[in-house]
């Protein structure tokens, strides 16, 4: 796991040894409370009718996340690489417990879920998702611990850009070793994409647009792969548009009607304007609770659930929502088998 993007700045800020003490605040909420919240989300798929009940449970996850500082999360990432036993210990409480159990739940659910028609969608972390259809299974921007275990489940993998909260080198390398397609901007051994183009993986068509992480920042333009994914005839050619951290919606150029739009709610893009431009049937606001970012001013970049819902507050509830880690969402009309 490449940690320079989040770790180096925080190490300068912290000015302390990363492994000097366990993570305070991790036990503020009991495992029973966290388990109850996760069970609720597993049993209560997002709808406009149950949003209030879901937001109440999201307060539990938010409170657990608020108990973890960015420096402590970086210490956990370091432990994942250098000291797995310590990482295991840190996953026994608090938000890291919730995250680890959520990822484990996705791994199990993707394996056992048979999609008879349509598309099943699992949210992992930040803007990472897994999609499964009757014919294929693929991922976008997966960044979780031990991500390589997902390689046998995936037919292909897409990465929007090289920031480590959007890719897992162990997963990419496992996919490459298994001769499975991977699209990235510049990762060795993958198909490196630097211009708009079109790719086909079985019955799936992937159209790539080149976007901007921050079009108004120096050196942050033309550095984002944005994916239009047509999921094939078994899904009635369901179209997903995943914009990664792209904040310039003018560069989003779908050539088919968009069924599902997945976007970063806090990268500086006017989400409402982007939705009006793309006119998707449904949108999922993402990149909430990036634990490497601070929840406190002056750089409060750890976006809250309340923030995410505020961004889409003027979009009808039947057309937009926000998922928690580990949730499965079914495209309208999708059916599951035993």
N, C-alpha and C positions, 0 to 999 in steps of 0.2 A: 504493500500500500504506500503510494507516494504521498508524503505528508508536508512537503515544503510549503505548499500554498497556504495552508492554515497554520502550520506549526511554527515556522520561522518568525512571523510577526508577533505571535502570541508569546513566544519564548522571550523576546525582547521586552514585551509588556510585563510579563510575569516576574522576570528577574529572580526566579526561585527554582530549585530543583523540582522536576516534575513528579518524582516518586517519593517525596518526603513524607506524605501522609495520605490516608485514604480520602475519598471524596466526601467532604461534609455536605449535609443536606440530602444525601442519597437515601436516608431512611425516614425522611419527613412523612412519606406516605407508606402505608403498609402494603405488602404484597397482595393481601386480600383485596384492598381497594383497587390496586392496579389490575389485578386479575379480573375483578368484576367489570371494570371499564372495558378491558379487552374483550371479554366474553359478550358484553353488550354490543359492541361494534360488530363482532362476528355474527351476531344473531339479528342485527338491526341494520340492514342495508340502507344507505342514504336515500331519503325521499324528501320531497317538500313538506310532507305532513309530519315527519318526525324530527325536523331540524332542531327544534327547541330542546327536545330530550337529548339529542346527540350533543348539542353545545354544552349542556350541563355536564355530561361525561367528559367532554373535552377539557373542562376546567380541571379535572383530576390530572390529566396528562400534562396540561400547562403548568400546574403547580409543581409536579415532579420535575419538569424541565427547568423551571425557575430555580430549583435547588442545586443546579449543576453549572459551574462557571465554564467559560471557554477553555481556560487553562486546564481544568480538570478533564474536559473532554479530550484535549490534545494528549494529556497524560494517558488516557485510556487508549487512544489511537497508537501511541508509542508502545504501550503494553501489548496491544494486539500483535505487533511485529516482534518485539524483543522479549516479552515475558507473558506468554499466553496464560499461565496460571494466575498471574495478577489480573489480567483482563477478565478471566473467568470470575475472579473474586469481585471485581467491580460490577459485574453483571448480576450480582445477587440482590441488589437493591435499587430503588429509585428508577429514574428515567432510563438508565442503561439496562436495567432488568426488563423494563417494558419494551424497549427497542429490540433487545435480543430475542425475547419471547415472540414478538411480532414477526420478526424475520424468520424465526423457526416455524411459525404458523404458516407463513407464505410458502416456505419450502415444502412443507407437508401437504398443503392444500393444492398447490400446483401439481404435485405428483399424482394425487388421488382424484383430481377433478377431470371428468370427461365432458368435453363440450360437444353437444350434439348439433347445435347451430348457433351462429352468431359469435360474439366475442366476450370472453371473461377477462377482467382487468384486475390486477393486484397492485396496490401501492406499497412500495418498500420504504425509501428514505429520500427526503428532499424532492427531487423530480424524477426519481427512479421508479419504473413500472415494468411489470411483466404482463404480456398479453398471450392469451391462448384461444385458438379457434379449433374447429374440427380437424384441421389439416396441419397446423403448425403452432409453435410456441416461440416467442422471441422477447427480448428485453431491450429497454432504452435507459441509459444513464444509471446503471446499477452500481451502487457504492455501499456495500455492507461488509461486515466481517465475514471471513470465510466464504466469500462470494463464489469461489471456484466450484463449490459443490453444486451451483446452479447450472454449470456447463452441460452436464448430461441431459438436462431438461430443455435446453434452448436449441433451436435450429439456427438462429442467427442473432447477432447483437449489434446495437447501434449506440454510438456515443456522440453527444452533441459537441463536446469540446474537452480539452485536456485537464481542466481543473479537477483535482482528485475527489471532490464531492460528487463528481459525475461519472467516474469510472473506477473500476477495481482492476489493477494490473494482474492480480492473480486469476481473475475470471477471464480477462482478455487473453492471457497466455494459455489458459486451459482451453479456450475456444480455438485458438490458433493451432495448438498442439493436436486438437481433435479434427482439424481441417474444416472447421465451421466458420462461415463468413462473419467478419466483423468490420463495420465501417467506423472509422475515426478520422480526425483531422491529420494526425501525424504519428500514430503509435506504430513502432516497427512490427512488421509481420502481418499487419492488417491491410485492408484496402484503404489507402489514405486519400481522402476526398478534399480537394481544394477548389472545386468549381461546381456550379449547379450540374446535376446529372440525374440519371435514372438507373435503378438497379432492380433486378428481379431475383427473388428467392422462392422457388417453386411457383405457387400461384399468387404470391404477394409481390406487389409493385411498390418500390420505395422511390419517391421523388425527393431530391435534396435541394433545398434553397440555402443560400449563404446569407447569414444574418449578422447582426452586431450584438456583442455582449453589452456595450454601451456606445451607441452611435455618436454621442456627444463627448466621449472621453478620448484623449489621444491614444492611439495604438489599440483601440478596442472595437474597431470596425472590421467587418468581413472575417470574423473569427468564430463564427457560430454555425454549426450544421443544424438546420431545421428540417424535420422529416415529415413528409406526407406519406402515410402508409395505407395502401389499399389492401385490405385483408383477404381478398379472394372471394370466389363465387359461393363458397360455403357460408359466408357471412353476408351475402347479398352485397358484396363489394363495400363493406363498411370502411369508412375513411377516418383515420386518426391523423391529426396534425399536432406534432410535438415540437414546441419551439425552444426547448432547453432554456437557457438563460438569455435568449434573444429579447432585446427590448425595442427593436425597430420593427413595428408591425407592418410598415410599408414594404418591407422585404419579404413578407410572407405571401407566397404566390401559389396557392393551391389551384390546380386545374380541374378539380372535381369538388362537388359540394362536401363540406366537412361534417361528419357526424359527431366526432369528439375532438375537442380542442384542449390540450394540456399545456399550461403556461406557468411561468414564474410570476407570482403575484406582487413581488416587491423589487424587481430589478430596474424600475424606473419607467416601465411601459404603462401607457394608459390602457388598462385591461378592458375597460368598457368600449373604448374606441376599437381595440383589436377585435373584440367579439362582434362589434357592429360591422367591421370590415369582412371578417371571415364568415359571419353568419352561421356558426356551427349549431347543430341541434342541441348539443350539450357541452359544457365546459367544466374542467376540473382545475381549480386553483391549487397550486403546489408550491413547494420549497418553503414550507412552514417548519419552524423549530430546527433550523440549522444550528446544531449544538456548538459548532466551532465559532459561532458569532455571539457577540455580547447581547444580553437582553436589556442592557441598561444604557442610557445616554452617556456620552454624546454619539456613540456609534451603535445604536440599538438595531442591529441588522438581524437579530434572531426574531423573525416574524412570528407573531402570535396567531392563534386561530381567530381571535376577534379581528385582527388586522385583515386576515384573508377574507373573512366574510364581509368586512366593510368594503373591500375592493369590489366585490360583486353584489353589493347591496341593491343596486338598481337593475340588476338582471333578474328576471323572474326566477323564483326558487325552483321551478320545474326545469330550468335550463342551465343551472350552474350549482356546483357544490364543492365542498372541501372534504377530503378523506383524511383519516388518521393512518399511521403506519400499520401495515399488516392487513388493511381492509381489502375485501374483494367487492368489485362493482361489476354488474352485468349490463351490457348494452341492451337497450330495449329489444325484446323479441328473442334474446338469447335463451337457449334451453340447455340444461345439464342432464347427463345420463348417469347411471349407476356404475 
